[in-house]
Amino acid sequence: MVFLKNAVSTLDLKLWCCICVGFIIFSCANKEDKILPTERALTESVYASATIQPDSLYQVYAIVSGLIDANLVEEGDLVSKGDHLFQIINNTPRLNTQNAKLALNLAQDNYKGNATVLSSIESEISAAKLKFKNDSINYFRQKRLWDQNIGSKAQYDTQKLNYELASNQLEVLQNKLDRTKNELKTAVQQAQNYYQTTAITTKDFTVNSKINGKVYAIFKEPGEVVSSMEPLATIGSEKHFVIELLVDEVDIVKIKKSQEVLINLDAYKDVVFKAKVSKIYPKKDERNQTFLVEALFNKPPEILYPGLSGEANIVISNKDNVLTIPIAYLTSDNKVKTDDGLVSVKTGLQNIDYVEILSGISKETYIYKPE
């Protein structure tokens, strides 16, 4: 009996210990899940992926096809607007320019040169003027005699006909001279235009920089074939960089110019850079359902390279001393678990960790983490 009594006592003691341990664990668990709302400064922001790019970045294209004769710059070189970048070779435009120059010279000689076509017409006009003058003298002399009934009618008619023919011939030659002048002048203008066009085409075989900047990439080497569809190089600003932010379409309506941006770059660990939104592109990228937003550094890092990436938070609003709870304690339908059960709350600002509580509970209300 004593043994049995001792066994029962031992069993009761073990059972009691288990109950106590369970109660302690349960109490600790409840204590961990049970919290009070707290007042804090809260910042609402929109997340965006960030990529650094030089300002005024553009790809260089040739407007003609041909072979790369020489690369006149290297990657990393600084260039000024108008500097030569590439020389392309193609003999056809050069020959066309030479032919156009010859045609222009010929047209100018015909119009103003010593062997001008107009000189022969002018000689004919000079002869026609002499003949007209002579026929005019003979005609009016014969006319005076005929008015005095001296001479024959046939002589008078002959002199009159010669005079009229000489007058008509002089007029025809004068018209021919004017018409030929206009034709030759037009020919000179056309030759001049064609020569200028071919000369411009020849100049197009030298590719120039459009900005003052830095050569960041070169895609073609001497001897390679180029066309107007393939980029030859990438050039952008040397000192000025922009931050390209990809913002989800759900958040784009919250973004405005001059909003503050906090940026973490992978190349600068544990450093937060500040910037401001400078431009919002209105077209959505259908591939990833995002909008492109640009920002400018308040104070950029000393060293930046195109393509540096990181993360950014665009600050939407700030509030001080707001009542907050961890987002993990809020259900999907905006309710919190309290000692009185689930209670609906009205929320305000929120970030990745906390959400503002506008009404529904107070800072003395204990809340529990939902299961």
Protein Blocks (a to p, Z undefined) as FASTA:
>chain_A
ZZmmmmmmmmmmmmmmmmmmmmmmmmmmmmmmpccddddddddddddddddddehiacdd
dfbdcddfbdcbdehiacdehiafbdcddfklmmmmmmmmmmmmmmmmmmmmmklfklmm
mmmmmmmmmmmmmmmmmmmmmmmmmmnogajfklmmmmmmmmmmmmmmmmmmmmmmmmmm
mmmmmmmmmmmmmmmmmmmmmmmmpccdfbdcddfbdfbdehiacdfkbcfbdcddfklc
cddddddfklmmmpcghiacddddfklghiacddddfbdcfbdcfklopacdddddfbdc
fbdcehiacdddddfbdcehiacddfklpcfkopacdfkopaddddddddfkbccdfbhp
afklccdddZZ
